[in-house]
């Protein structure tokens, strides 16, 4: 499974509350939102760099 598919699965499995939290972080401080998403992705076994998340 490629990273895009794994990213989609991670996003689809995330509770709406977590998605709202991430969205608020991205809006307030994009760098912090990207870092937080990377942390969540890493916890799920998916390694992404900042460029991949910001796309």
C-alpha distances in whole Angstrom, upper triangle without the diagonal:
4,7,8,6,7,10,11,10,13,15,15,16,19,22,24,27,24,23,27,27,24,26,29,28,27,30,32,31,28,27,27,25,22,23,23,20,18,20,18,15,16,17,14,12,11,13,14,18,20,20,16,18,21,19
4,6,6,6,9,10,11,12,14,16,17,19,22,24,26,23,22,26,26,23,24,28,26,25,28,30,28,25,24,25,23,20,21,21,18,16,19,17,14,15,17,14,13,10,11,12,15,17,16,13,15,18,16
4,5,5,6,9,10,10,12,14,15,16,20,22,23,20,19,22,23,19,21,24,23,21,24,26,25,21,21,21,19,16,17,18,14,13,15,14,11,12,14,12,11,7,8,8,11,14,13,10,11,14,13
4,5,5,6,9,10,10,12,14,15,19,20,22,20,17,21,22,18,19,23,22,20,23,25,24,20,21,21,19,16,18,18,14,14,17,15,12,14,16,14,13,10,11,10,13,14,13,10,10,13,11
4,5,5,6,9,10,10,12,14,18,19,22,19,18,21,22,20,20,24,24,22,25,27,26,23,23,24,21,18,20,20,16,16,18,16,13,15,16,13,13,11,13,13,16,17,17,13,13,16,15
4,5,5,6,9,10,11,12,16,18,20,17,16,20,20,18,19,23,22,21,24,26,25,22,22,22,19,17,18,17,13,13,15,12,9,11,13,9,9,7,10,11,14,16,16,13,13,16,15
4,5,5,6,9,10,11,14,16,18,15,13,17,17,15,16,19,18,17,20,23,21,18,18,18,15,13,15,14,10,11,13,11,8,11,12,10,10,8,10,9,12,14,14,10,9,13,12
4,5,5,6,8,10,13,14,17,15,13,16,18,15,16,20,19,18,21,23,23,20,21,21,17,16,18,17,13,14,16,13,11,14,15,12,13,11,14,13,16,17,16,13,12,14,13
4,5,5,6,9,12,14,17,14,13,17,18,16,18,21,21,20,23,25,25,22,23,22,19,18,19,17,14,15,16,13,11,14,14,10,12,11,14,14,17,19,19,16,14,17,17
4,6,5,6,10,12,14,11,11,15,15,13,15,18,18,17,20,22,22,19,20,19,16,15,15,14,10,11,12,9,7,11,10,8,10,9,12,12,15,16,18,14,13,16,16
4,5,5,9,10,12,10,8,12,13,11,12,16,16,15,18,20,20,18,18,18,14,14,15,13,10,12,13,10,9,13,13,11,13,12,14,13,16,16,17,14,12,14,14
4,6,8,9,12,11,10,13,15,14,15,18,19,18,20,23,23,21,22,21,18,17,19,17,14,16,17,13,12,16,15,13,15,14,17,17,20,20,21,18,15,18,18
4,6,9,12,10,10,14,15,14,16,19,19,19,22,24,24,22,23,21,18,18,19,16,13,15,15,12,12,15,13,11,14,14,17,17,20,21,22,19,17,20,20
4,6,8,6,7,10,11,11,12,15,16,16,19,20,20,19,20,18,15,16,16,13,11,14,13,10,11,14,12,11,14,14,17,17,19,19,21,18,16,18,19
4,5,5,7,9,10,11,13,15,16,17,19,20,21,20,22,19,16,18,18,15,13,16,16,12,14,17,15,14,18,18,20,20,23,22,24,22,19,21,22
4,5,5,6,9,10,10,12,14,15,16,18,20,19,21,19,16,17,19,16,14,18,17,14,16,19,18,17,21,20,22,21,23,22,24,22,19,20,21
4,5,5,6,9,10,11,12,14,15,17,18,18,20,17,14,17,18,14,14,17,17,14,16,19,18,18,21,21,23,22,24,23,25,23,19,21,22
4,5,5,6,9,10,11,12,14,15,16,16,17,14,12,14,14,11,10,13,13,10,13,15,14,14,18,17,19,18,20,19,21,20,16,18,20
4,5,5,6,9,10,10,12,14,15,14,16,14,11,12,14,11,10,13,14,11,13,16,16,15,18,17,19,17,19,18,19,18,14,15,17
4,5,5,6,9,10,11,12,14,14,16,14,11,14,15,13,12,16,16,14,16,19,19,19,22,21,22,20,21,20,21,20,16,17,19
4,5,5,6,9,10,11,12,12,14,11,9,12,13,10,10,14,14,12,15,18,17,18,21,20,21,19,20,18,20,20,16,16,19
4,5,5,6,9,10,10,10,11,9,6,8,10,7,7,11,11,10,12,15,15,16,18,17,17,16,16,15,17,16,12,13,15
4,5,5,6,9,10,9,12,11,7,10,12,11,10,14,15,14,15,18,19,19,21,19,20,18,18,16,17,16,13,12,15
4,5,5,6,8,9,12,10,8,11,13,11,12,15,16,15,18,20,20,21,24,22,22,20,20,18,19,19,15,15,17
4,5,5,6,7,9,6,5,8,10,8,10,13,13,13,16,18,18,20,22,20,20,18,17,15,17,17,14,13,16
4,6,5,4,7,7,4,7,10,9,10,12,14,14,15,18,19,20,22,19,19,16,16,13,14,15,11,10,13
4,6,6,10,10,8,11,13,13,13,16,18,18,19,22,23,24,25,23,23,20,19,16,17,18,14,12,15
4,6,9,8,8,11,13,13,14,17,18,18,20,22,23,25,26,25,24,21,20,17,19,20,16,15,18
4,6,5,6,9,10,11,12,14,16,17,18,20,21,23,24,22,21,19,17,14,16,17,14,13,16
4,5,5,6,9,10,11,12,14,15,16,18,20,21,22,20,19,16,14,11,12,14,11,9,12
4,5,5,6,9,10,11,12,14,15,16,18,20,21,19,17,14,12,9,11,13,10,9,13
4,5,5,6,9,10,11,12,14,15,17,19,20,18,17,15,13,11,14,15,12,12,15
4,5,5,6,9,10,11,12,14,15,17,18,16,16,13,13,10,13,13,10,10,13
4,5,5,6,9,10,10,12,14,15,16,14,12,10,9,6,9,10,6,7,11
4,5,5,6,9,10,10,12,14,15,13,12,10,9,8,11,12,9,10,14
4,5,5,6,9,10,11,13,14,13,13,11,12,11,14,14,10,12,15
4,5,5,6,8,10,11,12,10,10,9,10,9,12,11,8,10,13
4,5,5,6,9,10,10,8,7,6,7,8,11,10,8,11,13
4,5,5,6,9,10,9,9,9,11,11,15,14,11,14,17
4,5,5,6,9,9,10,10,12,13,16,14,12,15,17
4,5,5,6,5,6,7,10,12,14,12,10,14,15
4,5,5,5,5,8,10,12,15,13,12,16,17
4,5,7,9,11,14,16,19,17,15,19,20
4,6,9,11,14,16,19,16,15,18,20
4,6,10,13,16,18,15,15,19,20
4,6,10,13,14,12,11,15,16
4,7,10,12,10,10,14,15
4,7,8,6,7,10,11
4,6,5,7,9,10
4,5,5,6,9
4,6,5,6
4,6,5
4,5
4
